[in-house]
């Protein structure tokens, strides 16, 4: 799909712009790919970041063609770096769940950020807090699901809540007085 979008955006350029862009692309793409691999440390993610960067470049073609030719490679590296950071931030928000766990649909509003914070926590606290607060399971159900004693479950919930509160304060969802 991204490749199709890229071709579609190229087709909106006039003939002279298309010729220049193709030359620029052929010259810069291998260099940018190596830079993307350096940034992402993964070939597949590097390819995705680079495609996103080229899409961003063509989506902002007025800016691209307004920049002096000698500055365009540096501008493109900056666009790529931003695309890589965006992918990295997206990946940090996603924490894989157990295969038998169905994630609840997130509520609209600020709860998405809180859910993201819970899902970014260490595994032992993430599991109990998801089950307790997102799925509203009882402590007994959580203990049984995770193979813990009830006391161990209480301890993890308590420590997880403390860590969650600290992160909520850091992220601006709560203040020290609440």
Rosetta constraint file for C-alpha pairs under 8 A:
AtomPair CA 1 CA 5 HARMONIC 6.27 0.50
AtomPair CA 2 CA 6 HARMONIC 6.13 0.50
AtomPair CA 2 CA 51 HARMONIC 6.99 0.50
AtomPair CA 2 CA 52 HARMONIC 7.90 0.50
AtomPair CA 2 CA 55 HARMONIC 7.98 0.50
AtomPair CA 3 CA 7 HARMONIC 6.27 0.50
AtomPair CA 3 CA 51 HARMONIC 7.64 0.50
AtomPair CA 4 CA 8 HARMONIC 6.07 0.50
AtomPair CA 5 CA 9 HARMONIC 6.16 0.50
AtomPair CA 5 CA 55 HARMONIC 7.56 0.50
AtomPair CA 6 CA 10 HARMONIC 6.23 0.50
AtomPair CA 6 CA 54 HARMONIC 7.38 0.50
AtomPair CA 6 CA 55 HARMONIC 5.88 0.50
AtomPair CA 6 CA 58 HARMONIC 7.71 0.50
AtomPair CA 7 CA 11 HARMONIC 6.20 0.50
AtomPair CA 8 CA 12 HARMONIC 6.83 0.50
AtomPair CA 9 CA 13 HARMONIC 7.27 0.50
AtomPair CA 9 CA 55 HARMONIC 7.80 0.50
AtomPair CA 9 CA 58 HARMONIC 6.27 0.50
AtomPair CA 9 CA 59 HARMONIC 7.29 0.50
AtomPair CA 10 CA 18 HARMONIC 6.52 0.50
AtomPair CA 10 CA 58 HARMONIC 7.14 0.50
AtomPair CA 11 CA 18 HARMONIC 7.57 0.50
AtomPair CA 13 CA 17 HARMONIC 5.66 0.50
AtomPair CA 13 CA 18 HARMONIC 5.62 0.50
AtomPair CA 14 CA 18 HARMONIC 6.06 0.50
AtomPair CA 15 CA 19 HARMONIC 6.20 0.50
AtomPair CA 16 CA 20 HARMONIC 6.30 0.50
AtomPair CA 17 CA 21 HARMONIC 5.90 0.50
AtomPair CA 18 CA 22 HARMONIC 6.02 0.50
AtomPair CA 19 CA 23 HARMONIC 6.42 0.50
AtomPair CA 20 CA 24 HARMONIC 6.14 0.50
AtomPair CA 21 CA 25 HARMONIC 5.86 0.50
AtomPair CA 22 CA 26 HARMONIC 6.07 0.50
AtomPair CA 23 CA 27 HARMONIC 6.18 0.50
AtomPair CA 24 CA 28 HARMONIC 5.90 0.50
AtomPair CA 25 CA 29 HARMONIC 5.40 0.50
AtomPair CA 26 CA 30 HARMONIC 7.56 0.50
AtomPair CA 27 CA 31 HARMONIC 7.69 0.50
AtomPair CA 28 CA 32 HARMONIC 5.91 0.50
AtomPair CA 28 CA 73 HARMONIC 7.17 0.50
AtomPair CA 29 CA 33 HARMONIC 5.93 0.50
AtomPair CA 30 CA 34 HARMONIC 6.41 0.50
AtomPair CA 31 CA 35 HARMONIC 6.41 0.50
AtomPair CA 32 CA 36 HARMONIC 6.02 0.50
AtomPair CA 32 CA 50 HARMONIC 7.23 0.50
AtomPair CA 32 CA 77 HARMONIC 6.82 0.50
AtomPair CA 32 CA 80 HARMONIC 7.64 0.50
AtomPair CA 33 CA 37 HARMONIC 6.18 0.50
AtomPair CA 33 CA 46 HARMONIC 6.73 0.50
AtomPair CA 33 CA 47 HARMONIC 7.04 0.50
AtomPair CA 33 CA 50 HARMONIC 6.55 0.50
AtomPair CA 34 CA 38 HARMONIC 6.25 0.50
AtomPair CA 35 CA 39 HARMONIC 6.23 0.50
AtomPair CA 35 CA 77 HARMONIC 7.99 0.50
AtomPair CA 36 CA 40 HARMONIC 5.94 0.50
AtomPair CA 36 CA 41 HARMONIC 7.92 0.50
AtomPair CA 36 CA 46 HARMONIC 4.77 0.50
AtomPair CA 36 CA 47 HARMONIC 7.44 0.50
AtomPair CA 36 CA 49 HARMONIC 6.86 0.50
AtomPair CA 36 CA 50 HARMONIC 6.54 0.50
AtomPair CA 36 CA 80 HARMONIC 7.14 0.50
AtomPair CA 36 CA 81 HARMONIC 7.62 0.50
AtomPair CA 36 CA 84 HARMONIC 7.20 0.50
AtomPair CA 37 CA 41 HARMONIC 5.14 0.50
AtomPair CA 37 CA 42 HARMONIC 5.84 0.50
AtomPair CA 37 CA 43 HARMONIC 5.78 0.50
AtomPair CA 37 CA 45 HARMONIC 7.84 0.50
AtomPair CA 37 CA 46 HARMONIC 5.01 0.50
AtomPair CA 39 CA 46 HARMONIC 7.58 0.50
AtomPair CA 39 CA 81 HARMONIC 7.49 0.50
AtomPair CA 39 CA 84 HARMONIC 6.89 0.50
AtomPair CA 40 CA 45 HARMONIC 6.21 0.50
AtomPair CA 40 CA 46 HARMONIC 5.62 0.50
AtomPair CA 40 CA 84 HARMONIC 6.70 0.50
AtomPair CA 40 CA 88 HARMONIC 7.74 0.50
AtomPair CA 41 CA 45 HARMONIC 7.93 0.50
AtomPair CA 41 CA 46 HARMONIC 7.47 0.50
AtomPair CA 42 CA 46 HARMONIC 5.95 0.50
AtomPair CA 43 CA 47 HARMONIC 6.15 0.50
AtomPair CA 44 CA 48 HARMONIC 6.37 0.50
AtomPair CA 45 CA 49 HARMONIC 6.06 0.50
AtomPair CA 45 CA 87 HARMONIC 7.88 0.50
AtomPair CA 46 CA 50 HARMONIC 6.05 0.50
AtomPair CA 46 CA 84 HARMONIC 7.54 0.50
AtomPair CA 47 CA 51 HARMONIC 6.13 0.50
AtomPair CA 48 CA 52 HARMONIC 6.14 0.50
AtomPair CA 49 CA 53 HARMONIC 6.12 0.50
AtomPair CA 49 CA 80 HARMONIC 6.63 0.50
AtomPair CA 49 CA 83 HARMONIC 5.40 0.50
AtomPair CA 49 CA 84 HARMONIC 5.10 0.50
AtomPair CA 49 CA 87 HARMONIC 6.83 0.50
AtomPair CA 50 CA 54 HARMONIC 6.23 0.50
AtomPair CA 50 CA 80 HARMONIC 6.12 0.50
AtomPair CA 50 CA 83 HARMONIC 7.45 0.50
AtomPair CA 50 CA 84 HARMONIC 7.86 0.50
AtomPair CA 51 CA 55 HARMONIC 6.16 0.50
AtomPair CA 52 CA 56 HARMONIC 6.06 0.50
AtomPair CA 52 CA 80 HARMONIC 7.75 0.50
AtomPair CA 52 CA 83 HARMONIC 6.20 0.50
AtomPair CA 53 CA 57 HARMONIC 6.06 0.50
AtomPair CA 53 CA 76 HARMONIC 7.55 0.50
AtomPair CA 53 CA 79 HARMONIC 5.66 0.50
AtomPair CA 53 CA 80 HARMONIC 4.89 0.50
AtomPair CA 53 CA 83 HARMONIC 5.70 0.50
AtomPair CA 54 CA 58 HARMONIC 6.22 0.50
AtomPair CA 54 CA 80 HARMONIC 7.99 0.50
AtomPair CA 55 CA 59 HARMONIC 5.93 0.50
AtomPair CA 56 CA 60 HARMONIC 6.17 0.50
AtomPair CA 56 CA 79 HARMONIC 7.33 0.50
AtomPair CA 57 CA 61 HARMONIC 6.00 0.50
AtomPair CA 57 CA 64 HARMONIC 6.54 0.50
AtomPair CA 57 CA 76 HARMONIC 7.30 0.50
AtomPair CA 57 CA 79 HARMONIC 7.31 0.50
AtomPair CA 58 CA 64 HARMONIC 7.64 0.50
AtomPair CA 60 CA 64 HARMONIC 6.32 0.50
AtomPair CA 61 CA 65 HARMONIC 6.02 0.50
AtomPair CA 62 CA 66 HARMONIC 6.04 0.50
AtomPair CA 63 CA 67 HARMONIC 6.24 0.50
AtomPair CA 64 CA 72 HARMONIC 6.97 0.50
AtomPair CA 67 CA 71 HARMONIC 6.46 0.50
AtomPair CA 67 CA 72 HARMONIC 6.24 0.50
AtomPair CA 68 CA 72 HARMONIC 6.52 0.50
AtomPair CA 69 CA 73 HARMONIC 7.91 0.50
AtomPair CA 71 CA 75 HARMONIC 6.19 0.50
AtomPair CA 72 CA 76 HARMONIC 5.97 0.50
AtomPair CA 73 CA 77 HARMONIC 6.26 0.50
AtomPair CA 74 CA 78 HARMONIC 6.31 0.50
AtomPair CA 75 CA 79 HARMONIC 6.28 0.50
AtomPair CA 76 CA 80 HARMONIC 6.11 0.50
AtomPair CA 77 CA 81 HARMONIC 6.03 0.50
AtomPair CA 78 CA 82 HARMONIC 6.22 0.50
AtomPair CA 79 CA 83 HARMONIC 6.21 0.50
AtomPair CA 80 CA 84 HARMONIC 6.08 0.50
AtomPair CA 81 CA 85 HARMONIC 6.19 0.50
AtomPair CA 82 CA 86 HARMONIC 6.16 0.50
AtomPair CA 83 CA 87 HARMONIC 6.32 0.50
AtomPair CA 84 CA 88 HARMONIC 6.11 0.50
AtomPair CA 85 CA 89 HARMONIC 6.08 0.50
AtomPair CA 86 CA 90 HARMONIC 6.22 0.50
AtomPair CA 87 CA 91 HARMONIC 6.11 0.50
AtomPair CA 88 CA 92 HARMONIC 6.20 0.50
AtomPair CA 89 CA 93 HARMONIC 6.48 0.50
AtomPair CA 90 CA 94 HARMONIC 6.75 0.50
AtomPair CA 91 CA 95 HARMONIC 7.91 0.50
AtomPair CA 92 CA 120 HARMONIC 7.36 0.50
AtomPair CA 93 CA 116 HARMONIC 5.86 0.50
AtomPair CA 93 CA 119 HARMONIC 7.37 0.50
AtomPair CA 93 CA 120 HARMONIC 6.61 0.50
AtomPair CA 94 CA 116 HARMONIC 7.73 0.50
AtomPair CA 94 CA 119 HARMONIC 7.32 0.50
AtomPair CA 94 CA 120 HARMONIC 7.66 0.50
AtomPair CA 95 CA 119 HARMONIC 5.97 0.50
AtomPair CA 95 CA 120 HARMONIC 6.52 0.50
AtomPair CA 97 CA 101 HARMONIC 6.44 0.50
AtomPair CA 104 CA 134 HARMONIC 7.08 0.50
AtomPair CA 104 CA 135 HARMONIC 7.11 0.50
AtomPair CA 106 CA 111 HARMONIC 7.30 0.50
AtomPair CA 106 CA 112 HARMONIC 6.20 0.50
AtomPair CA 106 CA 115 HARMONIC 7.78 0.50
AtomPair CA 107 CA 111 HARMONIC 6.17 0.50
AtomPair CA 107 CA 112 HARMONIC 6.77 0.50
AtomPair CA 108 CA 112 HARMONIC 6.93 0.50
AtomPair CA 110 CA 114 HARMONIC 7.00 0.50
AtomPair CA 111 CA 115 HARMONIC 6.07 0.50
AtomPair CA 112 CA 116 HARMONIC 6.15 0.50
AtomPair CA 113 CA 117 HARMONIC 6.26 0.50
AtomPair CA 114 CA 118 HARMONIC 6.32 0.50
AtomPair CA 114 CA 168 HARMONIC 7.42 0.50
AtomPair CA 114 CA 173 HARMONIC 7.97 0.50
AtomPair CA 115 CA 119 HARMONIC 6.15 0.50
AtomPair CA 116 CA 120 HARMONIC 6.18 0.50
AtomPair CA 117 CA 121 HARMONIC 6.58 0.50
AtomPair CA 117 CA 164 HARMONIC 7.47 0.50
AtomPair CA 117 CA 167 HARMONIC 7.22 0.50
AtomPair CA 117 CA 168 HARMONIC 7.72 0.50
AtomPair CA 118 CA 126 HARMONIC 5.76 0.50
AtomPair CA 118 CA 129 HARMONIC 7.03 0.50
AtomPair CA 118 CA 130 HARMONIC 7.12 0.50
AtomPair CA 118 CA 164 HARMONIC 6.85 0.50
AtomPair CA 119 CA 126 HARMONIC 5.77 0.50
AtomPair CA 119 CA 130 HARMONIC 7.71 0.50
AtomPair CA 120 CA 126 HARMONIC 7.32 0.50
AtomPair CA 121 CA 125 HARMONIC 6.47 0.50
AtomPair CA 121 CA 126 HARMONIC 5.31 0.50
AtomPair CA 121 CA 164 HARMONIC 7.96 0.50
AtomPair CA 122 CA 126 HARMONIC 5.90 0.50
AtomPair CA 123 CA 127 HARMONIC 6.02 0.50
AtomPair CA 124 CA 128 HARMONIC 6.85 0.50
AtomPair CA 124 CA 156 HARMONIC 7.17 0.50
AtomPair CA 125 CA 129 HARMONIC 6.03 0.50
AtomPair CA 125 CA 156 HARMONIC 6.02 0.50
AtomPair CA 125 CA 157 HARMONIC 6.86 0.50
AtomPair CA 125 CA 159 HARMONIC 7.47 0.50
AtomPair CA 125 CA 160 HARMONIC 4.85 0.50
AtomPair CA 126 CA 130 HARMONIC 5.94 0.50
AtomPair CA 126 CA 160 HARMONIC 7.42 0.50
AtomPair CA 127 CA 131 HARMONIC 6.20 0.50
AtomPair CA 128 CA 132 HARMONIC 5.87 0.50
AtomPair CA 128 CA 142 HARMONIC 6.71 0.50
AtomPair CA 128 CA 153 HARMONIC 7.45 0.50
AtomPair CA 128 CA 156 HARMONIC 6.90 0.50
AtomPair CA 128 CA 157 HARMONIC 6.10 0.50
AtomPair CA 128 CA 160 HARMONIC 7.77 0.50
AtomPair CA 129 CA 133 HARMONIC 5.63 0.50
AtomPair CA 129 CA 134 HARMONIC 7.26 0.50
AtomPair CA 129 CA 157 HARMONIC 6.43 0.50
AtomPair CA 129 CA 160 HARMONIC 6.72 0.50
AtomPair CA 129 CA 161 HARMONIC 7.57 0.50
AtomPair CA 130 CA 134 HARMONIC 4.90 0.50
AtomPair CA 130 CA 135 HARMONIC 6.41 0.50
AtomPair CA 131 CA 135 HARMONIC 4.96 0.50
AtomPair CA 131 CA 136 HARMONIC 6.14 0.50
AtomPair CA 131 CA 137 HARMONIC 5.57 0.50
AtomPair CA 131 CA 142 HARMONIC 6.57 0.50
AtomPair CA 132 CA 136 HARMONIC 4.76 0.50
AtomPair CA 132 CA 137 HARMONIC 5.01 0.50
AtomPair CA 132 CA 138 HARMONIC 6.66 0.50
AtomPair CA 132 CA 139 HARMONIC 7.22 0.50
AtomPair CA 132 CA 142 HARMONIC 7.36 0.50
AtomPair CA 133 CA 137 HARMONIC 7.48 0.50
AtomPair CA 137 CA 141 HARMONIC 6.07 0.50
AtomPair CA 137 CA 142 HARMONIC 6.43 0.50
AtomPair CA 138 CA 142 HARMONIC 6.33 0.50
AtomPair CA 139 CA 143 HARMONIC 6.14 0.50
AtomPair CA 139 CA 150 HARMONIC 7.00 0.50
AtomPair CA 139 CA 153 HARMONIC 6.76 0.50
AtomPair CA 139 CA 154 HARMONIC 7.28 0.50
AtomPair CA 140 CA 144 HARMONIC 6.23 0.50
AtomPair CA 140 CA 150 HARMONIC 6.45 0.50
AtomPair CA 141 CA 145 HARMONIC 6.06 0.50
AtomPair CA 142 CA 146 HARMONIC 6.06 0.50
AtomPair CA 142 CA 153 HARMONIC 7.16 0.50
AtomPair CA 143 CA 147 HARMONIC 5.67 0.50
AtomPair CA 143 CA 148 HARMONIC 4.68 0.50
AtomPair CA 143 CA 149 HARMONIC 5.84 0.50
AtomPair CA 143 CA 150 HARMONIC 5.64 0.50
AtomPair CA 143 CA 152 HARMONIC 7.90 0.50
AtomPair CA 143 CA 153 HARMONIC 5.69 0.50
AtomPair CA 144 CA 148 HARMONIC 6.46 0.50
AtomPair CA 144 CA 149 HARMONIC 7.89 0.50
AtomPair CA 148 CA 152 HARMONIC 5.99 0.50
AtomPair CA 148 CA 153 HARMONIC 6.22 0.50
AtomPair CA 149 CA 153 HARMONIC 6.25 0.50
AtomPair CA 150 CA 154 HARMONIC 6.24 0.50
AtomPair CA 151 CA 155 HARMONIC 6.20 0.50
AtomPair CA 152 CA 156 HARMONIC 6.19 0.50
AtomPair CA 153 CA 157 HARMONIC 6.12 0.50
AtomPair CA 154 CA 158 HARMONIC 6.07 0.50
AtomPair CA 155 CA 159 HARMONIC 6.09 0.50
AtomPair CA 156 CA 160 HARMONIC 5.73 0.50
AtomPair CA 157 CA 161 HARMONIC 5.96 0.50
AtomPair CA 158 CA 162 HARMONIC 6.32 0.50
AtomPair CA 159 CA 163 HARMONIC 6.24 0.50
AtomPair CA 160 CA 164 HARMONIC 5.94 0.50
AtomPair CA 161 CA 165 HARMONIC 6.02 0.50
AtomPair CA 162 CA 166 HARMONIC 6.39 0.50
AtomPair CA 163 CA 167 HARMONIC 6.30 0.50
AtomPair CA 164 CA 168 HARMONIC 6.01 0.50
AtomPair CA 165 CA 169 HARMONIC 6.20 0.50
AtomPair CA 165 CA 174 HARMONIC 7.66 0.50
AtomPair CA 166 CA 170 HARMONIC 6.28 0.50
AtomPair CA 167 CA 171 HARMONIC 6.07 0.50
AtomPair CA 168 CA 172 HARMONIC 6.07 0.50
AtomPair CA 168 CA 173 HARMONIC 4.98 0.50
AtomPair CA 168 CA 174 HARMONIC 5.57 0.50
AtomPair CA 169 CA 173 HARMONIC 5.84 0.50
AtomPair CA 169 CA 174 HARMONIC 4.74 0.50
AtomPair CA 169 CA 175 HARMONIC 5.33 0.50
AtomPair CA 169 CA 176 HARMONIC 6.75 0.50
AtomPair CA 174 CA 178 HARMONIC 6.75 0.50
